[in-house]
Amino acid sequence: MEPAVGDIFRITLFPEDGVHPKNPGDRNRTKYVVVLGIDDESIMVGSVLINSKINDSLFARIGPYQHCIYSSDYSFMTKDESYIDCFRIKEISASRLCSTGIYVGKLCERDIEAASELAASSPANKPAILQKYHLV
């Protein structure tokens, strides 16, 4: 399987991925990620995380770049609503995503468009990253 834009995977991420473990002593964290873009060689994917809530201490900075999705649209969700965090794109190799991630579904077109627009407007996503993943 090759990842496609809008695919959702459940994958274990580490601090070197830019994801911090939730509890003291943990070394990783399992998260849902959405593929927002794929580089020209199909080696890397630009992805964003799905969170069950927005971090209160970061809300002023990242809040405008969150897109709400609902469990009525996505069967993998366990809470009524979650948020696609479009503030910062995470780069993950396509091979890692497909070999260690579990495919759980695909975003609908309106949610792909909304998340892509938010990611493109975030000051944390540099123009080179946006171009690499065809988001501008």
Buried (B, 14 or more C-beta within 10 A) or exposed (E): EEBEBBBBBBBEBEEEBEBEEEEEEEEBBEBBBBBBBBBEEEEBBBBBBBBEEBEEEEEEEBEEBBBEBEEEEBEBBEEEEBBBBBBBBBBBEBEEBBEEBEBBBBBEEEBBEBBBBBBBEBEEBEEEBBEBBBBE
